[in-house]
């Protein structure tokens, strides 16, 4: 099982398919590679996709955090729910501590754990004696993302066996030697990444004599003192810090260091001298820095590195003997500006050691002669250079050892047969994204004997001649996608009929009928992808020669009918996956998929199917997933799903059903494999019971239908199996007694967004195991006595957005309620009587947006465990001094939008642990004095504060986040920042500030995020105003047309800000010309341009952009109607470019905007914009006159295809993709069409030029380049 995360933030578990298993074969793990951006890239440790569990060398990740909608996919994986997260259950991996929010010394005292893990649970504060009960047994402790500001040394002090601790993602700023006193002899692994550390002082770790791995990535470290690190280290991670020089002194004494990561720093050169003691590294990562020159004989022969990463630097040339005595086995030089490699660059050792060389995305116009000295090179990658051809002797010196070669994205017009002569061991060849027009039999004659993988996607191939692959008798994988194939001879593939297993020709065929005559000889095919072509017909015998077929993809064609016997039980015994989405299928004949014994997944979403007939899906013993969403199904006949014992997921989302019956199932599921059923977004009025035995239903998603009552009779069929029930967004008006029947194992019940006015007594009887209940967005005015008493395991209850004014004292009796939301109701006073039953268990209470006018001083007297209290947007006027006296565990308090008065010194006297405080919009005229030494986040926005008084912030030494927006501040006093030495997020937007100078921010050196939006009164903004902010990463601001250009320019302001990663700039002028000149810092990776006044933008706007690794360019919320040609010409070197053009007035977009040469789009496809091109949300109806775009070229159909680029099926994602993608619409002049519905008849371009997809990485090669 692995997990994929979409841009939406949702996680989706995916079962590893046979293709994926083969893809991560022994060569992969032996070479330490992982998947990244559609190719194989080096991995620090075997397969470390995220922290997880190893199994036979594989490290599989688990979803933290996970969306609640994905929970049901994990019911059988040994996981349980803990505060909205998934955590391993004891059945999965022994005893685990989880779901803790406030812990005391008794919490773990008697926990019988030997190696427990404490996952991120927002554990604040951690008390001193918290782990006393496990002083000898606790070995691993995970405290990620817990808002810790210091290392909890007192809590760690008793631990005598702890050897692994993760403190990643906290707010720790200072490291002290005494933090680790108790762990000096046991600690082996320490994670401190993504904190606020800027300095590692002398001896802080030096006495941790057994420390082997130290991660300090994503901090602000600019220096490491000598002797600050222990001599025992094997692995040191300093990625993404602010180091400007190689830390030679700090690592000098680390004798056994093997992995050193310095990626993403500010290094601009390597040291001239070497080490006093020779170092032998397995990996030295210097990527994503600003190194322009590498001295010859680097490190003077005192360092060897098996893996040397210098990718994403600013190298232009490689000198003689550069890698002398470094002796790398794998050398990464990709994404530089290398145009010349000296003939002797690899002499002095590498000629004998180098086995892999990566020169991707440089400026080379020929294969360097320097390679002629390499004797054992096995893997050579040169995609995205400027090669027009390859000389005959280019690979001669290593022709007998070469196994993998990538020349994709160059300017080749034919297969370089002469250069490949005698390269008889080559197994993997990628020639995609070139200008190759023809394939000849002779192309492979002298070298193709052992060729395993041939990638020719995105060329200009029109014909495939007879016996084209005669000389590749071992060819296993072939990609011809995105070409212009018109003619394929029946004998084209005849010579590889016994070897070819994987064939992809997506977006490539120019014919209406399935090419049965061409493909018939390929009897060994296991993976066949012919999606996004124009096929209208397929014969019933078309697949009969494919007895080994396991995966069949015909998505996005024009099929209207599938022959009844297309899939034959005697032929397709191994077929596991069938994809027929987004065709024009109107029906599925009975027994279309009958008795396919290996079939596991069927995806037929986005068609026009209206009826599912009797035994439509029958006798499929391994079928697990059926996705039929986004069809036009109005009727499902009885027993449509018959004899499917392994069916675990059925998706009927977005159809036209008006009723649903269990009678559609017969002999479906079993106790070990229950079903998740999604019938949401239909028009279902009634759920019926059928005559056949009901399946074991684990999860029912029936939201967004028209049910008027709880279908109790229907639910009665699932009393033992139902765990999750979603009836939200229906028309249910009341909950009667025993409304849901005896659902003994139900854990999650969602009935929000209905019209419920009444809940009868005992409505939730027999629901004792429900932990999560959502009744929000209904019309409830009252709750009956003991309303939730029957739900004894209830932990989370949402009653927000109702009309409640009170509830009885017994309403929560016998529950274990921890989280209660009563926001947006009509309470005039706190329902203290109702809270009486949950005072001891309640951790989170939300009473915001009610009508509370008064808080009694004893109101919270009996809430010892309350962690978060939200009283925002009420009518509170006076707060008693001791109202929060008993809330010693309170961490977060929101009092915003209340017209209140209070003595804050007394009010917070007993709540010293508060870390988050919201006092926005409470009518402050001056800064309040807050005696909160542990406060981390403070919101004072939307008040009338005119001056920042120094005394108000004197006790806020730990403050990290401060929001002062929407006040009346006209001047900044630098003295105030000294009292907040760790402040990293400051918002000063919408204030009448008159000037900003260097003195304005003196003392605020640690600011990482600065928000300066809508400062309309500014008449002075000095160039050096931000120069003291050496850590700033994100800046929000606008231009100032009222200030003369010679006095203020954005580029001059940012010229010295080398750490900036994200810039959000509102352009106040009508034209964007040179305002950004000089503003592109070396680390900038997100540029957001907005402004309703903005109407035009010049093509040279982005000249001088430096970051070659990645860029998100967003031009949104403007009045721009057209973009200039060549706008992105200066971003052509950016490796991963995303372009967001939402919410503009764009009327048209032509390829010249994206490509300097308008014809480039035909060969480059979407490799230039490697991530995405969102276009939805134009304020006016967009009229796209360019059919190269309205077809499919940069459409969201590419997203679906890219999700399938590695050969494992993402079925959970597929079910939700239509929601994500069909919202993206482009317009023709007269017709609005969803992108997914577009076909070639509205296109003038060829499918070959549409998109970029690479197939599965080959087992034979550790990397697969696009």
N, C-alpha and C positions, 0 to 999 in steps of 0.2 A: 504494500500500500504506500502510495506517496501522495503529496498534496500540492495542488497548484493554486496560486493566488491571483485573482484578477485585479484589474485596476480599481474595481469597486471596493476592494478590501475584503471580499469574501473568499473563504478557503473552500476548496473542493477536494475531497479524498478521491484518489484514482487507483484502481487496482492495476498492478503491473501486468501488462500483457506479454505474450510470448515475444513480440517484437522488441519491447523495451528490455526484456531479460537478455535477449541476444545482444542488444546494443551495448549493454554494460558488461561485456565479457571480460575475460581475464586480462586481455591487453590493456583495457581501460584502467583497471585497478592497479595493475603493475606499473602503469605510467602515471597514475595519480591525476586523472582527468575527470571533469564533470561537464554537465550541459550548461551552456550560457549563451543567450541570444542566438539560438539556432545553430550553435556549433559546439565543438568540444573544446573546452578551455581548461587550463591547469587548475587543479584543486589542491589546497593545502594538505588535506588529509583524506585519503581514499575518496569517498563520495560524501562530502560534507555539505549537504543542501541546507541543513539547519540542525540544531541540536536535536538528537533523537536517539534511537537505539540501533546498535550494530547487529547484523545477522549475516554471518559468512562474509564479512568485509563490507557489506552494504550498510549505509547509515540512512535510515528512513526517517522522514520528519513527521511530526504530528502538529495539528493546527492550533497554534496559540497566537492571537485569539481566533476564535471561530464564530461565524455567524450562527445564531440560533437555528436558522433554517437548515443548516447543514448537519445539525446534531443527529438526525435520524440515520444519516449515512454511516454513523459510527457505533450503532447500538451493539454490534457484534464484535467490536474490535477491542473490548476490554477497557473501555473508557467510561467515565461518569462525569456528571455535570458539577462544576463548582464555581459559583458566582459568574455565570456566563462564559466560563472557560471549560475546556475539556482537559481532564487530567487523568493520568493512568490510574486505574483502579487496582486494588490489591490483587485481583485475579489476573491482572495483566503483568505485574512485575513486583510482587511483594508489597509490603506495607509502604504507603505514601502519605505524607502529611499534605493536606490540601484544603482549600476553601476556608482559609483563616483570614480574618480581617483585623482583629485585635487579639493579641495573645498575652497570656500571663504565665507566671511561673508554673502553674499547674497544667498548662495546656498539653504539654508533651511528656509529663513526668513519668507516666506509666505506659508510654507507647512502646510496644515490643518491636522496635525497628532495629535492623542491623545496618542497612544502608538506605535510610530514607532520603527522599528528595523533597525539598520545600519549594514548590513552584511559585512563580510570581502571583501574589495575592494581595498586593497593596498593604503589606504588613507594616503599618506605622501606628504608633511607635513600637519598636522592639524593646521589650523590657529586659532588664539586666539578667534575671535568672530564668529566662525563657526556656533555655535548653538544658537546664541542670539535670533533668531526668534522663538525658541521653549523653552524658559527658564521655562515656566510653564506647558508645555504639554509633553515634552520628558521624558519618564519613563524608557525605555530600550535601551541600546546602545551596539552594538556588534562590537568590534574593533579587532577581532582575526586576527592574521597573517598579520600585517600591518607594520612590520619593525620599530615599535616604540622603541626608546631607553630610553624614560622617560614617566612617566604618563603625559598625556596632561592636566595638571591642569588648565592652563589658558582657554582652550576651555571648560572645565567642570565647571569652576567657575560660570557662569550665571545660571546653571541648578538648579532649585529649586524642581523638582519633580522626579529626576532620582533616581531609587531604584535598578536597575539591570544593571551591566556593565561587559562585557567580554573582557579582555585584554590578553587572552590566545595566546601563540605562537608568542610573540614579542621578543624584545631584551632588555627588562627592567632589569637593574641590581641593581639599588639602590631604596629603598623605603624610603620616607621621610614623616614625619607627616603632613607637609603642603600640600602634594598631595591630601589629602582628606578633607581639611578644609571646602569646600563648600558642601560636601556630608555627613557630620557627622550626620545630623539629618534625612536623607532620605535613605541612602544606606542600602539595606538589603542583596544583593547578589553580590559577587565580585569574578571573576575568573582571576587568575594570573598564571595559570599553564604554563609550558614550556617556561619560561623566563630564565633570567640569575641571578636570585636572590640567594644569598648565605647566607643572614643574615636578620632576621626580628628584627630590633632594638626596643628598649623600647618605648612604647607609640605610635608606628607608626599607629596602628589601635585602640588603646585603647579608643579613644574618639568617635569612630563610634558607638554610643550607640544603634543603631537599626540593626547593621550588624548581620545577622543570618547564612549566609553561606559564607565561605571563602575557595577557592580552590587555593592551592600553590603547586600542584603536578608537578613533573618533572622539578624541579629547582635544585639548588646545595646547598640547605639549610643544614647547619651543626649545627646550634644552633638557639634557640628562646629565646629572653630575657624575663625575668619576666615582666609581665604587658605589653607585646607587643601585646596582643590579647584582643579584647573587651569581656566583661563579658556576652554580649548578645548572643554570638555564640551558634548555635544549631549544625552546621555541619562544621567540620574542616578537610580538605583534605591535608595531607602532604605526600601522596604517592610518591615513587620514588624520594627521596631526599638523603641526605648524613648524616642523623641523626645517631649518634652512641649511643645515650642514649635516654631513654624514656623522653619526654618533660614534666615531672611532674610539674615543676615550672611554665611553660608557661600556662598550662591548669588548674592549681590549682584554680584560681579564676573564672573560667567559670562555673557558677553554673548549667546552664540548658543544658550543652553540651550533645547531644544524639548520634551523629555519629562522630567517631574519626578514621581517616584512616592514618595508618603509614606503609602501605605495600611498600615493595621494598626499604627499607632503609638499614642501616648497623647496626641495633640493634643486639647485641649479648647476651643481658641479660635483665631481667625485674628488676625494682627497688625493693630494699629490704623493703622499707617503703611504706606506703600508703599515701592517701590524708588527709588533715585536715578536709575537708568537703566531705561527701560521694557523690559519683557520680553514677548515674544510666544511663548507656548507652544502646541505642538500638543496636549499632554496634561498636565493637572495632576490627579493622583489623590490625593484626600484621604479616600478611603473607609475604612470600618472604623476610625474614630477616635471621639472622644467630644465632638465639636463640638455645642454646644447652641444657639449663636447665631451668625448671620452678620451682621456689621455692614453697613449700607448703603454702597454704593459701595466694595465690598471692594477692598483694595489701592490705594485712592485713585486709581484710573484708571491705575496704573503697570503693570498686567498684563492681558494678554488670553490666553484659553485656549480653543482650538478645542474640546477635549474637557475638560469639568470634572466630576470625580467627587466627589460628596458623599454617596454611598450608605452605608448602615449607620452612620449617626451618630445623634445624639440630638436632631435638630432637631424642633421642634414647630410652628414658624411661620416663614414667609418674609416679611420686612419689605419696605417700599417701596424700590425702587431697589437691591435687594440685589446684582444682577449688572450694575449700571451700569458701562459702559465695559469690563467683562470680555468681553463679546460672545461668549459660547459658541455654538458650532454644535450641540454635543451636550451635554446637561445631565442628569446622573444624580443623582436625589434619592430613589431607592428605599430602602425599608426604614429609614425614620425613623419619627417619630411625628407627622408633619405633619398638623395638622387645619385649618390656616388658611393661605392664601396671599393676601397683601395684593393689592388690585386693581392696584397700581402696581409689583408685584414685578419685572416684566420690562421696565419702561420704562428708557430710558437707553442703548439699544443692542441688547439681546437681541431686541427686537421685530422687528428687521430681519435678525438673524443666526441665530436659533435654528431648527434644522431637526429636532431630535430631543429629546424631553423624556420622561424616565423618572420616573414618580411611583408606581411599583409599591409595594405593601405599606405604605401609610400609613393615615391615619385620615380621609381626605376623604369627606364625605358628599354632595358635589356637584362637578361639574366647575368648577374655580375660574374666576371672572370675569376673573382676571388674564390668562387665555389669550386674551382678546378683543383684546389689542393685538398678538398675534403674527400676522405677515403671511405668513410662508413656512414654517410648521411642516409637516413631511412625515410624521414618525413620532411618535405619541403613545401612551404606555403607562401605563395606570392600573389594572392588575389588582390584585386583593386589597385593595380599599378598601371603602368602605361605601356605594357608590352604589345607591340604590333606583331611580333613574331618571336620565335625562339631559335637561336642558332643551333647548328647541327651538333656542336661539341659542348653544349651547355651543361649536360648531365653526364658527360663521358666518364669523369673520374669516379663517380659513385653509381654508375648505371646498374651495377650488379647488386647493390644494396638498397636502392630506392624502392620503397614500398608504397608511399603515399605522396601525391603531388596535387596541389591546388593552384590553378592558374585562372580561376574565375574572375570575372569583372575586369578583364583587360580588353585588348583590341584585336584579339586573334580572329582571323577569318577562316582558318582551317585547323584541323587537328595537327599538332606539330610532330608528324610521324618521323621525320629525320632526327629530331632531337631525342625522341624516345627510342630510337633504334638501340637494341641490345638491353633496354631496361626491362628485362624479362621477368623481374620479380615484383614489378609494380602491381599493387593490388587495388589501389584506390586512386581514381583520377577525377578531378573536378574541373571541368571546362565550362561551367555555366556562366551566363551573363557576358557572353562575348558576341562576336558577329559571324559565327560559323554558319554557313549556308548549306553545306553538303557533308554527308558521311560517305566514305568510300571503304570498300572491303580492304584495300591496301593500307588504310590508315593504321591498322592494328597488326599488320603482317609480321613485323620483326620483333614485336615486344609484348603482344597481348596475351601470351600464353597463360599467365597467372592473374589476369585482371579480374577482380572480384566486383568492384563498384565503379560505375561510369555515370557521371552526372553531367548532362548536357542541357539542363533547363535554361530557359530564357536565352535562346539563340535565335537564329533565323532559318532553321532547318525546315525545308518544305517537303522533301522526299526522303524515304529510306529505301535504298536499293536492295535487290535480292542479295542474300548472303552477306549482309553488311557486317555481321559479327562472326563470320566464319573463323577468324583468327583469335577469338576470345572464348575458348571452350569452357572456361570456368566462371564466366560472368554470372553473378548472382543478383546484382542490383543494378537497375537502369532507370534513370530519370530523363524523360524527354518533355517535361512539362513546360508550358509557356513558350511553345514554338509555333510554327505555322504549317503544321503537317497536313498536306493535301493528299499525298500519294504514298501509300505503304504497300510494298509488294507482299504477296502471300508467303514468299520465301524469305522475307526480311529477317525474321527471327528463327528460322528453321535450324540454325546451327547451335542455338543455345536452348533448345527445347527441354533438355534434361537438366539444365543448371539454373536458369533464371527463376528466382524466387520472388523478387520484388520489382514491380513495374509501375511507374507513375507517369501518366501522361495527362496531367490536369491542365485545363485551359490550353489545349494544344491541337485537338483534332478538328479538321474541317470536313465534316460529313454528318449526315442525319441519322445514320444507322450505326448500331453497335458494330465495331470492326471484328466480327466473329471470324471471318476468313483469315485475318491477319494474326489474331491471337491464338487461334485454335491449336497450333503446334506446341504452345508453351505449357506442357503438361505438368511442370514442376512449380508453377506459380503458387505462391502462398499469400502474397500481398498484391492486390490489384486496385489502383486508384485511378479512376477515369472521371473524376468529378469536374464540374464546371466546363463541360464541353457542350455540344449542341445536339446530343443524341435524342432522337424522338422515338426510336423503336429498338426493340431487342427481341430476338427469337427465343423460343423456349429451350432450344438446345445450345444457346450461345455459350453457356458455362460448363458444358458437359465434359470438356477435356481437362478441366481444372480440378482433378481429384484431390489435390493437396491444398486447395485454397482455404485460407484462414481469415482473410480480411478482404472485404469487397466494398468499394466506395464508388457510388454513382450519384453523389449529391449534385444538386444544381445543374441538372440537365433538363430535358424537355419531355421526359417520359410521361405518357398518360396512362399506361397500363403495364403491369408486370405479368408475364405469362404464368399460368398456374403452376407449371412444372419447371420453371426457371431454376429453382433450387431443388436438387433431387437427393432424396435420402440415401440412395445407394452410391452416389457420386461424391456429395459434399459432406462427408462424415466429419471432416476436420474444420469446417467453416464455423468460425466463432463470432464474427462481427459483420453485420450488414448495415450499410448506410445508404439510404435512398431519400434523404431530406431535400426539400426545395426542388421538387420536380412538379409535375402537374397530375399526379396520380389521383384518380377519382374513386378507385375502389381497390380492395384487396380480395382476390378470389379465395374461396374456401380451400384450405390446405396448401396455400402458397408456401408456407414455411413448415409443412408437415414433417414431423419425425426427423428433423435434423439434429442428430444426437450430440453434436459438439457446439451448437449455436448458443451463445451467451448474451449477445446484445443486438437489438434491432432498433435502429433510429430512422423514423419515417416522418419527422416533423416537417411542418411547412408545406404540406401538399393540399389537395382538395378532396380528401376522402370524406364521404358522407355517412357511410354505414360500415360497421364492423359485423360481418356475417357470422353465422353459426360455425364454430370450430375454425375460425380464422387463424388462430394460433393454437396448434394442437400437437401433442406428443413431442415436446421439446424438453427433454429431461434436464438440460443444463441452462436453460434460458433464465437469465437473471434480470435483464433490463429491457423494457419496451418503452420507447418514447414516441408518442403520437400527438404531441402538442402542436398547436397552430395549424390544425386542419379545420374541416367543416363538419365534423361528426355530429349528427343529430340522433343517431340510434346505434345502440350496441345490442346485438341479438344475444339470446340465451346461449350460454356455454361458448361464447366467442373465445374465451381463454380456457382451454381444457388441457388437463394433464401436463401442468407446468410446475413440478414440485419445487423448483429452485427459484421461482420468480420472486424477486426482492424489491423491484421498483417498476411501477407502472405510471407513466406520466400522460395525462389526458388534458393537460393545461390548455386553456384558450381554444375551446371548441364550441359547439352549439348545442350541447346536451341540455335537456330540460328535466331529465330524470336519470337516476342511476340505480342499478339493482345488483345485489350480490349474485343474482342468477347468471350474470355474465361469466362467473367463475365456476369451474368444475375440476376438482382435484388439483387445486392450485396452492402452492406454498406448503410448508410444514412447520412444526414447532421450532425447529432449529433455524429455519430461514423464513421469517415473517415478511410481510409485504408492506412497502411504503406506497401509498396510493395518493396521487395528486390529481384532483378533479376540479381544481380552482379555476376561476375566470371562465365559467360557463354560465348557463342560465337555469341551473338546477333548482327545481321547486320541491322535489321530494326524493328521498332515498328509500328504496324498497328492499325487502327481503326476498330472495329468490327461493326456488325449490331445491337447489343443490346446496351442499354443505358450504358454509362461508369459509373464506380463506383465513389464515392467521394474519390479521391486519395489525401491524405495528404502529403505523402512522397514517393519519387521514388528514389531507389538506383539502378542505372544501371552502376555502375563503373566496370571496367575490362571486357569490352565487345569489339566489333569491329565496333562500330558505326562510320560512316564517316561524318555524319552531325547531327546537332541538329534535333531531331524528332518533328518539330514544329506542324505538323498535329496531331500527337499523343498527344502532350501537350495541344493542343487546347481544348481537352475534359475536361480539369481540371482547367479552368481559375479561378474558384471561390475557389477551395478547396486546390490546391497545396501550401504547405508551405516550403518544402525542396526538392531540386533536386540535385542529385549527378551523374554527367556524366564523372567523372574523369577516367583516364586510358582507354581512347578510342582512335579513330583515326580521330577525328574531325579536319578539316584543316582550317576552317574559320567560322566566325560568321556574317551572313548576317543581313541586316536591319530587325528589329523586329524579331530577330532570335528565340526568345522563345515564341512569341505571348503574349497575355494579361494575364499573370499570376498575377492576382491582389493581391493575398495574399502571394506570395512567399517571404520568409524571408531569406533563405539560398540557395546559388547557388554555386556549386562546379564543375568546369570544368578544373581542373588542370590535368597535365600529359596527354595532348593531343598533337596534332601537329598544333595548331592554329597559323597561320601566319598573318592573316588579320582579323580585326574587322571593319565592315562597320559602317558608321554613323547610329545612332538610333538603334544599335543592341540590346540595353537594354530597348527599349521603352516599356512602360506598366509594368515595374518592379519596381514601385516606392517604394514598401515596403521591398525590399531586404536590409537586414542589413549586411550580410556577403557574400562576393564574393571572390572566389579563382580562379585566372587565372594563378597560378604559373606553372612552368615546361611546358611551351609551347615555340613557336618560334616567338613571337611577336617582331617586330622591330619598329613599329610605332603605335600610338593611334590616332584616329580621333578627330577632334574638338568636344568638348562637349560629349566626349565618355560616361561619366557616369552621365551626367546631368539628365537623366530620372530617375536615382536611387536616389531619394531625401532623402531616409532614410539610405543611405549607411554609415556604421560606420567602417567596417573592410574590407580592400582590400589587397589581396596578389597578387603581380605581380613579385615575385622573380623567378629567374631561367628563364629569357627570354633574349632577345637581344636588349633591349631598350637603346637608347642613349639620347633621349629627348622626350618631349611631349608638346603639345600646352597649352597655358595659360588657355584655357577654359575647359580643360579636366575634372576637378572636379567641375565645376560650379554647384551650387545649391545642392551640397551634404553636408552631415554632417560628413565627414570622421574624424575618431578618430585614427585609426590604419592603417598605410600604410607600406607595405614591398616591397621595390624595390631592395632587395639584389640580388647579382649574376646577374647583368645586365652589360651594357657596357657604363654607364655614365662616361663622362670625366669631366663634371662640374655639379654642382647642378642645377636641373631644377627649379630654383626659380620662373620663370614665372608660371609654372604649379602649384606651391604650393600656389599661391596668393589667390586662392579661398577657401583654407582650413587652412589658417594660424591661424585662431582663434579657430578652433575646433580640430586641430591635437594634439594628445597626445603621440603617439608612431610612430617613424619614423626609418626605417631600410634601410640604404644605404650601408650596408657592401658588400664587395666583388665586387666593381666596379672599375673604373679607375680614381677616383677623384684625382686631383693634387693640387687643390687650393680651399680655402674657403675664400670668401669675408667677410670683417669685418661687413658688414650690412646684411649678408645673413639670419640670424635668427632674424632680428630686430622685425618682426611682428608675432612671435610664442610665445605668452605669456603663453600658456597652455601646452607646450611641456614637457612631463615628462620623456620620454626615447628616447635617440638618439644613434643610432649605426652607426658608421663610420669606422668600422673595415675593415682591408684588402683592403685598397685603396692605393693611391700613394701620400698621403699628406706629404709635406715636411716642410712647414712653416705655423704655425697657428698665425693669428693676435691676439694681446693681448685682443682685445675686441670682438672677434668673438662670444663668448657666453654671451655677456653682458646683453642681454634682456631675457635670459632663466632663470629667477629667480625661476621657478617652477621645473627646471630639477632635476630629482632624479637619473637617471642612464645614464652614458655616457661610450661608448666603442670606444676607439681610437686605439685599438690594431692593430698590424701588419701594421703600417705606419712608413716610415722612416722620422719622423718629428722632428722638433726643435720648442721649444716654451718657453716663459717665464711663467712658471706655476703659479708663484705668481700673476701675472697680469691676466693670462688666466682665473683663477678661482675666481677672486676677486668678481665677481657679481653672482657666482653660489654657494653660501654657503650652499644650501640645498642638494647638491649632496650626495647620500648615497652609490652608487655603481659606481666604476671607474675601467675600464680595460685599463691598459697601458702595456699589454704584447707585447713583440716583437717589441719594438720601438727603439731599439739600445741604451738603457741607459747604460752608463758606471758607473754611480753612482746613489745613491738613490735620486729621485727628492724631493724637498721641496714642500709640498702640503698644502696650507692654507685652509683646508676643515674640519672644526671642527665637522661636522655632518657625515663625511664619515664612513660607516659601513663595506664596502667591497672594497678591493684593490687588483688588480691583477698586479703584476710586473714580471710575469714569462717570460722566454725566452728572457732575456736581457743579458747584460754583466756586471752586477753589481758584483763587487768584495768585496765591503765593505758596511756594514749597518751603515750609519752615524746617530748619535743620533739626530742631528738637523732636519733630514728629517722627523722624526716621532713625533716631539714635538707637533704638532697641530692636531694629530689624536687620540684624547682622547676617541672617541666613536668607534674606529675600532674594528670589531669583526672577520673579515675574511681577511687573508693576504696570498697571493700566491707568493712565492719567488722561485719557482722551475725553473730549467733550467737556472741558473745564474752561476756566477763564485765565489761564496762566499766560502771562505776557513776557515773563523773563525767567531764565533758568539760572539757579545759583549752583555753582560748581561744588560748593561745600556740602551740599546735600548728598551727593553720590558717594562721598567717602564713608558714610554710615551704612552703605549697602555694597560692600566690597565684592559680592558674588552676583550682583544683578546681571542677568543675561537677556532679559526680554523687557523692552521698554516701549510703551505706546504713548505718544504725545499728540496724536492726531486731533484735529478740530479744536485747536487752542489758538488764541490771538497772539502767538509769539511774534515778536517784532524782528528778532535777529537770532542767528545761530552762529557761534564762533567756536574756536578751539576751547575756550574757557567754559563754554556752555556744558561740555561733557567731560571736563577734567575730573578724574577720579572714577569714571565709568568705563574703564578699560576692558572689562569683561563682557560688555554688551555683545550678544550674538544676533539678536533680532531687534531692529529699530524701526518703529512705525512713525512716519512723519507725514501722514496724508492730510490734505486739505488745510495746510497752514497758510491761509489766505492773506494774513497781515504781514507776512515776512517781507522785509525790504533789504535785509542783509543776510547773506548765507556765504560764509567764508569758505574758500577752497580747502582749508585745513581743519574744518569743523569736525570731521570724523577721523582725523589722523591718529588720535589716541586710542581709537577702538581697534585694537590689533586682532580681535577675534570675531569681528562682525561677519555673519554669514548670510543674513537676509535683511533687505532694506525695502521699505515701502515709502514712496515719496511721489511728488509731482514736480513738474517743471514750473518755473516762475517767470512768465513772460514780462512781468512788470519790472524785473531786475535786468539791467543792461547786460548783454552777453559778456562784455569784458570784465564784469564783476561776478558773474556766476555762470558756470556751465557744468552740466552733470558729469561730463567726462573729466573735467579738472577736479571735481569733488571726489571722484572715485579713483583717480589715477594712482593714489597711494594705498588704496584698500585692496590688498592682495588676497584676502581671505573670502571675499564676497562670493556666495554661491547662487543666491536668488535675488533678483532685482524686479520689483513691481513698480512700474513707472506710469503715472498718469500724465499724458501729454496735454497740456492746456492750449497749445497752439493748434492751428488748423493743419499745419504741415509738419511732418517729421523729416528733418533734413540732416543737420549735423549735430543735433543735440546729444547724441550718444557717442560722438567721437571721443575715443579715449576711455570710455566707460566699461570696456570689456576686460575685466580682471582675469587673471589666469585660471581661476577656479570657477568662474561663472558657468552655471549649468541650467539655470532657468531664467528666462527673460519674459516678463509679462508686461505688455504694452496695452494701455487702455486710454480712454478719453473721448467723451462724446463730441468734443470740438474737432477731433482729429478727422480729417477728410482725405489727406494724401500722405504718401510715404515714398521717399526716394529710394532708388534701387541700391545706392551705395551706403545705406543706413548701417548695415552690419559689417562694413569693412573693418578689419582689425580684430575680428573675433579670435580668441586664443585657444579656448578649451576644445580640444579635438576629440574628447572622449564622448561627451553626450551634451545635448541641449534640448530643452523644451522651450520652444518659442511660441508664445501665446500673444496673438493680436486680437483682442476681443473688446466688446463694448465700445466700439468706435462708430464713426459715420462714414467709414471708408467704403466706397462702392466698387473700386477696382484696385488691384495691386500691380506694381510695375514689373515689367519683364526683368528677369535676372535678379529678383529680390534676394534669392537664396544663393546666388553665385559665390558669395564670400563665405558660405557655410558648407561648401562642398567637401571639406576635409573632416567634418564632424561625423564621428562613427555612428552614433545613434541619435538621430534627429527626429523630434516630434514637433508637429506644427498644429497649433490650435487656432482656428479661425472662427470660432463661435461668436454669436451675438454682434455681428457687424451688419452693414448694409450691402454686402457683396452682391453684385449682379452677375458677374462672370469671373471665371478663373481659367487661364489657359496654361499650357505646359511651359511656356517661356517664363512664367513667374517662378517656377520651381527649378528650371534647368537653364543654365547659361546658353546652351545650344538647344534650341527647341526640339531637335530630333533626338536628343539624348534619352528622352523618356522611353523611346521604343526599345532601347537596349538595356537601360538601367532598371526600368520598371520601378518598383517601390523600394529598391535597395537603398536609394538615396534618403528617402524618409523611412527610416528603419522601424519606427515605432507606430505612429498613426497620424491621421489627418482628420481630426474632428471638424465637421462643417455644420453640425446641426445648430439650431437656435438662431438663425438669422432673423433680425428684427422685421425685415420685409421678406416677401416671397422671393427667394433667390431664383434667378433665371440663369441657368448654366447653359451657355451656347456652345460649350465645348464637349462634344460627345466622348472625347477621350476620357473625360471624368464622369459624365453621367452614365457611361456604360459601367465598367467595373474596375477601371485602372487603379484608382486610389480609393475605391469604395470599401465599405466595411466587410464585404465578402472576403477580402483578404484576411481579415481577422480570424474568421472561422477556419480558413485553410491553414493559416499559420499555427493555429492551436493543434492541428493534426500533423504538424511537420515531424514530430517524433512519433514513432509508430506505437502509441498506446492511445486508447479511446477515452475521451473526456466526456463521459455520458452525463455526469451531474452538471457539467458546464453547459453542455448542449441544450439541456432542457430550459436553461435560462437565457441563452444567447439571443433568442428572438427579441426579448425585452430590451436587451442592451443595444441591439443592432438595428432593429426595425424603426427605432426612433430617429435614426440618422437618415434624413431624406434629402434628396436633391431634386431639383425641379427642371422639367422641360418647360417650354413656353406654355403649353396647353395642358400638360398632364403631370400629376403628382404620382410618383411611383416609389414604393419602398425599394431600397437598394437590393434587398435579397430577391426581389421579383424581377430584376432587370435581366434581360437576355440579349443575345448578340444581334437581334433584329433591330435594336435601337442604338446600335453601335456603328461607328465608322472605323474604329480601330480593330486590330487583330487581337484575339485572346492572348497571343504570345507576348504582348507588351503590357499585360495587365498587372501582374503581381509577382511577388517573390516568395517562393516556398522551397525549402530544402527538404529532402527526404531524411529518412532515419540515418543516424550516424552508423557508419559501417563498423562491424566488429574488428575488422582488420586495421583500422586506422584510429588513432586516439583523438582525431579532430576532423570535423567536417565543415568546411567553409562554404559560405553562400557563394 
